[in-house]
């Protein structure tokens, strides 16, 4: 029998191992904890000295802590000597480790996400971390802001929000208003059947009951701006100058809230290519 298939399998196994090793922050462990919901949550965790702030990094819409933008931030902070916790929201799936597709059946709510965020912050605090900084990307930034709006832990000292969104800022206002009105009517009637919505980058294929859709769209543009003005901790916002998911007026409105807003010229929503280094410099500057 030819040895070539075996050689290929060995090479692929080695490559898979390398991918696994490089997909975690420096010295990171994968932790799994039972959440108040009864499901298990998974997170990447890098333990460092207590003298520096512990950082909780939260991913964006339907992704995981292994998403490129989030993973690179976690690696940066671990190399900076910070304790880093990057949880993956379960989104109703026990020990979720993969991204969730738009056309999956969505039964998770924003309120459930906030309960999980609170759990992981308590988890960090119980390990002796009295100074915690929150860093989110995209809808992760929105959820961390929503958490701050609802009885946050006193150990949380700052929020750094990258590519901050508002509830369905990605789509046409008319469509969003029509969908919300229809969902509200069905919700009032007690209708919990699955509907197809347009939400974030999901185009008419976010499959969920009305109450799920409404839980996320409750965080409108106005509510985000109000929450920023009322935030109990300082907020730093980092936006890409070429983030085409928003109109230019959104950045101007963010600047009027009193939050510190930094624009990285030429950067997209995901700060890809060489703008990743600009994002990292901006985050380290915010931490200082």
N, C-alpha and C positions, 0 to 999 in steps of 0.2 A: 504494500500500500504506500502511496506517495506521502512524503512528510510535509509537502507544501500546505495542505489544509491545516495541519497541526501548527505549523509555523505561523500561519495567518491568525489562527485562533490565539496563539500566545501573544502575537503583536497586538491584536485587538484587545486582549485582556489587559495588557500593559498600558495601552492607550486609555482604556476605561478607568484604570486605577489613577492615571495621571489626571484625567478630567475630574475625578472625584476629589483628589487631593487639592487641586487648584480651584475647586468650586466652593471651598470653605475659607473663611478668614484665617489668617495666620494663627495656628495653635487652637483652632476652633473645635468644639465638640458639637455633636447633634444631641439635643435634649428633647425628651418627650414627657409631658406632664398632663395629669388629668385636670380638665377645666371644670368650672362650676356646672357647665351644661351636661357633664358626664362624658363628653367626647375627650379624646386626647389631642393635644396640640403639640406641634413640632417646631423647634427653633434651632438656629445656629447660635452657639454661645462661645465667646472667647473671654476667659477670666484674666484680668490684670490686677494691678495694685488698686487699693481703695483710694489712693491719694488723687487720682484723676476721675473726672466725671464718668459715670457709666452711661452708655449710649444705647437707646432702643431705636432700631432702624426698621421702618415699616414699608413694605412693598406697595405697589399700585394695584389697580383694578384686575381682579381674577388671577393675578400672578402669584409667585411665591418668593421666599427670601433668596432664592437662587437666581432671580431675575438680574440681568447684567448690571443695570444701573445701581441696584441696591447692593448687590454682591461686591461691587468695586468700592462702594462707600464703606461697607463693613470691613473690607480688607484694609483700606486706608486708615480707619480708626484703630484697628487692631495694631497696625504697624506704628501708630502714634502713641501706643501704650495705654489705650482706653479699654475698659471692659465693654464688650459689644454683644448685645442680644438682638438677633434678627428673627422674630417669629413669623410663621406663616399662619394667616388667619384660616381657620378650618373651613369657613363658608359652608358649614353644615356637614362636612365630610370628616370622618374620624381619621386623625393623623394624616391629613392631606399633605401630599408631597409634590403633586404635579399641578400645573395650571388648569384652571377650569374653563371649559369652552363656553361660548355665548349660548349655544343651543342645549346646554345641559339644563336640568331642572333645578332652578334656583329657589331654595326655601330659606336662605340666610337673610338676615336683616342688618342694617347699620347698628341697631341697638345691640344685637348679638356680637358684632365686631367690637363695639366699645367695651362690652363685658370682658372680652378676651384681652384687649389692650390693658384694661385695669388689672386683670390677673397677672399679666407678665410684668407690669410695673411693680406690683406687690412682690412678685417673685424676686425681682432685682433688689428691692428694698430689704427683703428678708435675708438676703445674702450680705447685708451690711452696707449697701450703697445708699448714701444719704443725699447724693447730688446726681440727679439723673437728667439727661438731655434727650429730647425726642427729635428724631430726624425722619421725615417722611418723603416719599416721592409720589407726585401726582395725587391720585385719590388717597394714598397713604397719608399725605400731608393733610388732606381734608379731614380724614378720620381722627388724626391726632389733634387737630384743632377742635373737632367736635368733642373729643375726650376732655380737653381743657375746659370746655364750656359746661362740663357737668361734674362738679365735685372732684377735681384732680387730686392726686396724692401730693402732699406737701414736699416730698423729695424731688418732684419735677421742677426744674429751675428755668428751662428754656425750650422753645420749639424752633427748629430749623426746617422750614418747609420749602422743598424744591418742586418746581413746576406745579404750584398750587392751583387746584381746580375748584370749581363750584359745581353743584349738582346739575348735571348735564349741560355743561358749558360747551361740549363738543358738537352739539346738534342745534338745528334751527329752533329759535324760540317758539315759533308758531306750532311746530310739531310737538315740542315738549309740553306746551300748554294744553294742547288737544289731548295728548296721552294722559296727563295728570288729571284733567277733568273727567275723562272716561274711567280712569282707575279709581278716582274718588267716588264716583257714582256706583261702581261695582262693589267697592268696599263698604259703602253705606248699606247696600243690599245684602251684605254678608257673603258675597261671591268670592270664593277662594280658588276658583278654577284657574288653570294656567292660561296666560295670555302672552302674546309676542310683542315685546316692546323694543324700541330703539333707546339704548342707554350706553353712554360713553361710545366706545368703538363698535359695540354690538348693534348692527343695523337690522332692525325688525326681527331679531332672533334671540333676544334676551327673554328666555322662557321662564315666567314666574307668575305667582298669584299677585293681584293688585297690591296687597299690603306690603309685599317685598319691594316692589318698584317704588311705592310711595315712601318707604323708609329711607331710601337713598336720595330721592328727588326732593325730600324735605329741606335739604341743605342747599338752598337757592343762593344766587349771587348776593342778595341783600343780607341773608343770614350769615354768610361767610364774612362779609365786610363788617357786620355788627360784632361778630365773635372776635374778630381781630382787634377791634377797638376796645373790647371788654376783656381781653385775655388777661388772666391773672399772672402770667409770666411774659418776659420779653419774647418777641417773635422776630426771627430773621427769615426773609423770603428770598430765594434764589430762582430767577426766571431766565429762560433762554430768549435771546433777542430775536431769534427766528422760529419761535414756537408758534406754528401756524394754527394751533388748535383754539386760539383765542383772538379776539380783536384787540387792537392796541389799547383801547380804552380800559381793558381789564387791568393791565399793569398800572395805568394811571390811577385807577380806583384803589388798588392795593397800596400805592404810595401815599394816598391820602388818609390811610387808617392809623398812621403813626408807627407801623411796623418798619423795620429796616429792610429795604428792598434793594437787592443787587441784580443788575441785568448783565448777563454774559453775552456780549455781542456775537452774533453768528451762531449761537448754540440753539439746538432744537429742543423738543420736549424731553428727549432722553440724554442730552449732553453727550452725544456720541462723537466718535473720532477724537481729535485733539482737544475738544472742549471738555472732555472728561477731566483733564488735568486742571482746567480753569475751575470746574466745579469743585474739585478736591481742595484747591487753594482757597476757594471761597468758604468752604465748610470749616477748614482749619482756622481761618481768620475769624469766623463766627464763634468758634469754640474758645478762642483766646479772649 
